[in-house]
């Protein structure tokens, strides 16, 4: 997966004239802050150079994770076609680009972003798409300010690691109140990110939300540490991205975890594939989180006929239809 062509070209233009050594140093500082989940009172993106580094090395991966999460919602809510978006912690508008790519009818967006550096670049990138109304707001998500309008779709992507643990639940409550239909929250696919998503999940269930994806149920999560739920999306690296990271491989894998919930029930599923599918010879091994609230491993062979053929077509993150007839196997 990669950025849409117009956005990719605009990002390339934003990087022109910036010394490669400066971009490398800024990208490394940015990556270090994200990996260590630094909370020192400063924004991760604090100046123009760090904003450009973000566009080069983090925006494509963030876009891929957001788009994959949106696609999972669209699969189970095929009639959902949002007209308005609220993106809390919008960065350069990455979620808006992903949502508009999936739902062309989206015409209004409210983007909350406290960093003026990345906000300026977001405003420039937004000139590549035509929207009826875009409202940028410079606001701190940790404050108690309540978004005044409801929006069909609310996004909160790669933000909670910058929020104090005590501030997560109140923020989720405020954003759920502003959700007209569906909310999607995305975090890095680390044990810490998964822990934060579990907090969000519990809060949304308590508020009466219907879980859409990835969870096939609203029961207690069956996974126990050191295991954790996450997914992966392969991201194409641009030439500049490879140069900044001194990388030869033209892609990278972005690990992420997400939760999507709605005011309306989604199409039910039997299970979700929550680990890479293992295909060896005549067998397929799956790790499933099932609608019954359990997680288990499922191994199928050619003797299982149609179930085996269905399993071979599945990938990490896919849902299994509610009428699937996989035989019982060992529990996880």
C-alpha positions in Angstrom: 0.0 0.0 0.0 1.1 3.6 -0.7 -0.1 7.1 -0.5 -2.5 8.2 -3.3 -0.5 9.6 -6.3 -1.4 13.3 -5.8 -0.6 13.1 -2.1 2.7 11.3 -2.8 3.7 13.9 -5.3 2.9 16.7 -2.8 5.0 15.0 -0.1 7.9 14.7 -2.6 7.6 18.4 -3.4 7.6 19.2 0.4 11.0 17.5 0.7 12.7 19.2 -2.1 15.7 21.3 -1.1 16.0 19.8 2.4 19.5 18.4 3.1 19.4 14.6 3.4 21.5 14.6 6.5 19.0 16.9 8.2 16.1 14.8 7.3 17.9 11.6 8.5 18.6 13.2 11.9 15.1 14.6 12.3 13.6 11.2 11.2 15.7 9.4 13.8 14.7 11.8 16.6 11.1 11.4 15.6 11.3 7.6 15.5 13.0 7.5 18.9 10.3 9.6 20.5 7.6 7.4 19.0 9.3 4.1 20.0 10.0 5.3 23.6 6.5 6.9 23.9 8.3 10.0 25.3 6.0 12.3 27.3 8.1 15.3 28.2 5.5 18.1 27.6 6.8 18.7 24.0 5.0 17.7 20.8 6.6 15.0 18.8 6.4 17.3 15.8 7.8 20.6 17.1 9.3 22.4 14.0 9.2 22.5 10.3 12.0 20.0 9.9 10.4 17.3 12.1 7.1 17.9 10.2 8.8 17.2 6.9 10.5 14.1 8.3 7.1 12.9 9.5 5.7 13.4 5.9 8.6 11.3 4.6 8.9 8.4 7.0 5.7 8.2 9.1 2.8 9.5 7.0 2.9 6.5 4.5 2.8 3.9 7.3 0.1 5.8 9.2 -2.0 6.1 6.0 -1.7 2.3 5.4 -2.8 1.4 9.0 -5.7 3.9 8.9 -6.8 2.7 5.4 -6.7 -0.9 6.5 -8.8 -0.2 9.5 -11.3 1.8 7.4 -11.5 -1.1 4.9 -12.3 -3.5 7.8 -15.2 -1.2 8.8 -16.5 -0.9 5.2 -16.5 -4.6 4.8 -18.9 -5.1 7.7 -20.8 -1.9 7.4 -21.3 -1.8 3.6 -24.1 0.7 3.8 -22.1 3.2 5.9 -21.1 6.2 3.7 -20.0 9.1 6.0 -20.4 12.6 4.8 -18.5 14.2 7.7 -15.3 13.5 9.7 -13.8 14.5 13.0 -10.1 13.6 13.2 -8.6 14.2 16.7 -4.9 14.6 16.5 -5.0 14.9 12.7 -1.4 15.5 11.9 -1.2 16.5 8.2 -4.7 15.1 7.6 -3.7 11.5 7.0 -7.1 10.0 8.1 -9.0 12.4 5.9 -7.0 11.3 2.8 -7.6 7.6 3.7 -11.3 8.1 4.5 -12.0 10.2 1.3 -10.2 7.6 -0.8 -12.6 4.9 0.5 -15.7 7.1 0.8 -15.7 9.8 -2.0 -18.9 11.3 -0.7 -17.2 12.6 2.4 -17.4 16.3 2.0 -16.9 18.0 5.5 -14.0 17.5 7.9 -13.0 19.0 11.3 -9.3 18.4 12.0 -7.9 18.9 15.5 -4.1 19.3 15.6 -2.0 21.2 18.1 1.2 21.3 16.2 1.3 24.4 13.9 4.2 22.9 11.9 2.4 19.8 10.8 -0.9 21.7 10.5 0.7 24.1 7.9 1.8 21.1 5.8 -1.6 19.5 6.2 -3.3 22.6 4.8 -0.9 22.5 1.8 -1.6 18.8 1.2 -5.4 19.3 1.4 -5.2 21.5 -1.7 -4.9 18.2 -3.7 -8.5 17.2 -2.9 -11.8 19.0 -3.2 -13.9 19.3 -0.1 -16.9 21.4 0.7 -15.6 22.4 4.1 -12.5 21.8 6.1 -12.1 23.3 9.6 -8.7 23.1 11.2 -8.6 23.6 15.0 -5.5 24.2 17.1 -6.5 22.3 20.3 -4.9 20.2 23.0 -6.7 16.8 23.1 -5.8 16.5 26.8 -8.1 19.5 27.6 -11.7 19.0 28.6 -13.0 20.8 25.6 -15.9 19.0 24.0 -16.3 19.0 20.2 -19.5 20.8 19.6 -20.7 19.0 16.4 -21.4 15.3 15.8 -19.7 13.8 12.9 -20.5 10.6 11.0 -17.0 9.3 11.4 -14.6 10.1 14.2 -10.9 9.1 14.0 -8.2 8.9 16.7 -5.0 7.5 15.1 -1.6 7.2 16.8 -2.4 9.7 19.4 -3.0 7.9 22.8 0.7 7.4 23.4 0.9 11.2 23.9 -2.0 11.2 26.3 -1.5 10.4 30.0 -3.1 7.1 31.0 -5.6 8.9 33.2 -6.7 11.1 30.3 -7.6 8.3 27.9 -11.0 7.4 29.3 -12.3 11.0 29.4 -11.0 11.6 25.9 -12.8 8.5 24.6 -16.0 9.6 26.3 -15.8 13.1 24.7 -15.2 11.6 21.2 -17.9 9.0 21.5 -20.4 11.8 22.4 -19.2 13.5 19.1 -19.7 10.3 17.1 -22.8 10.3 14.9 -22.2 6.8 13.6 -18.7 5.2 13.8 -15.5 5.8 15.7 -12.1 4.2 14.8 -9.1 4.3 17.2 -5.7 3.1 16.0 -2.5 2.6 17.9 1.0 1.1 17.2 0.9 -2.7 17.2 2.9 -3.0 20.4 1.8 -4.5 23.8 1.5 -1.0 25.1 -0.6 0.0 22.1 -2.8 -3.0 22.6 -3.3 -2.2 26.3 -4.5 1.3 25.4 -6.9 -0.1 22.8 -8.3 -2.5 25.5 -9.0 0.6 27.6 -10.8 2.2 24.7 -12.7 -1.0 24.0 -14.0 -1.3 27.5 -15.0 2.3 27.6 -17.0 2.1 24.3 -18.7 -1.1 25.4 -19.7 0.5 28.7 -21.2 3.4 26.7 -23.4 1.0 24.7 -21.4 1.0 21.4 -21.5 -1.9 19.0 -18.1 -3.2 18.2 -17.5 -3.4 14.4 -13.9 -4.6 14.0 -11.6 -6.3 14.6 -13.3 -7.9 17.6 -16.0 -10.4 16.6 -17.6 -10.1 20.1 -17.9 -7.7 23.0 -16.9 -10.3 25.7 -13.6 -10.1 27.6 -10.6 -10.2 25.3 -9.3 -13.8 25.5 -5.6 -12.9 24.9 -3.3 -12.8 27.9 0.2 -11.2 28.1 2.8 -11.8 26.8 0.5 -12.3 23.8 -1.3 -9.3 22.3 -3.6 -8.5 19.4 -2.2 -6.6 16.4 -2.1 -6.6 12.6 0.3 -5.6 9.8 0.2 -3.8 6.5 3.1 -3.7 4.0 4.0 -0.2 3.0 5.8 0.9 -0.2 8.8 3.1 0.5 9.5 6.0 -1.8 13.0 6.6 -3.1 13.5 9.5 -0.6 12.1 7.3 2.2 14.8 4.6 1.4 17.5 7.3 1.3 16.5 8.8 4.6 16.5 5.4 6.3 19.5 4.1 4.4 17.4 1.1 3.4 17.7 -1.2 0.4 14.3 -2.9 0.8 11.5 -1.0 -1.1 8.9 -1.7 1.6 8.4 -1.9 5.3 5.8 -3.6 7.5 3.7 -1.3 9.7 2.3 -3.1 12.8 -0.8 -1.6 14.2 -3.9 -2.4 16.4 -7.3 -0.8 16.2 -10.8 -0.8 17.5 -13.9 0.4 15.5 -17.3 0.8 17.1 -20.6 2.2 16.0 -24.1 3.3 17.1 -25.4 0.6 14.8 -24.7 -3.2 14.7 -22.3 -4.5 12.1 -22.7 -7.6 10.0 -21.8 -10.5 12.3 -18.8 -12.7 11.7 -17.6 -16.0 13.0 -14.0 -15.1 13.8 -11.1 -12.8 12.9 -7.6 -14.1 11.9 -5.3 -12.5 14.5 -1.8 -13.8 13.4 0.0 -14.6 10.2 -1.5 -17.5 8.3 0.9 -20.5 8.2 0.7 -22.5 4.9 2.9 -25.5 4.9 2.5 -28.2 2.3 -1.0 -29.6 2.6 -2.0 -27.7 5.8 -3.1 -24.3 6.8 -2.7 -23.1 10.4 -4.8 -20.2 11.6 -5.0 -18.3 14.9 -8.6 -17.1 15.4 -10.5 -14.9 17.8 -14.0 -16.2 17.6 -17.5 -14.7 18.2 -17.9 -17.1 21.1 -15.2 -15.1 23.0 -12.4 -17.6 22.8 -9.1 -17.6 20.9 -7.9 -20.8 19.4 -5.6 -22.3 16.8 -7.2 -24.0 13.8 -5.3 -26.4 11.5 -6.9 -27.6 8.3 -5.7 -30.1 5.7 -6.8 -31.0 2.2 -9.1 -33.6 3.9 -11.2 -30.7 5.1 -12.3 -29.9 1.6 -14.0 -26.6 1.2 -13.0 -25.4 4.6 -9.4 -25.9 3.6 -9.8 -24.0 0.4 -11.5 -21.1 2.3 -8.6 -21.1 4.8 -6.0 -20.8 2.1 -7.5 -17.6 0.9 -7.4 -16.0 4.3 -4.8 -13.5 5.5 -3.8 -11.9 8.8 -6.6 -9.5 9.8 -9.3 -11.1 7.6 -12.7 -11.9 9.1 -14.3 -15.3 8.7 -17.9 -15.4 7.6 -20.6 -16.2 10.1 -21.5 -19.4 8.3 -18.0 -20.8 8.2 -17.8 -24.4 9.2 -14.3 -24.9 10.4 -14.0 -28.0 12.6 -13.1 -27.6 16.3 -9.3 -27.7 17.0 -6.9 -26.9 19.8 -7.6 -23.9 22.0 -5.0 -21.2 22.3 
